[in-house]
Amino acid sequence: MAAGLTRIGAVPYAALMGVGWFVVLWSVLGRLQGKGRSLLRFLGQHSYSIYLVHHPLMLRWLPSEGWLSHMGSNLVITGLIIAISIGIALALEQVLVLLGKLWSSSASYLNQGEGR
């Protein structure tokens, strides 16, 4: 742990901590069954869009200082932000998939005219 406090040790420390936590979480969460497993699968499939949406919302709606003095209300706000983030992220994914399909179909239509 002391290696993380030096310049030379900061990178290996962070990498080893990441690998260590991955192994711990993999062994614990790998044993989940039923709804817990499907929830993890859902979060894994949509994690990037949720990440992109939740971060600006958290920065906007949560205070940067004095978080502990209003912990109850901040936890409620955090829960609401997570729920809103998931909804916006799923809607954003659907819009992008639809745009991708439209773009793909228009591109294939344009390519058909090139052979003439």
Secondary structure, DSSP 4 states (H G I P E B T S, - for coil): -GGGGSHHHHHHHHHHHHHHHHHHHHHHHTT--THHHHHHHHHHHTHHHHHHHHHHHHHHHS-SS-TGGGHHHHHHHHHHHHHHHHHHHHHHHHHHHHHHHHHHHHHHHHHHGGG-
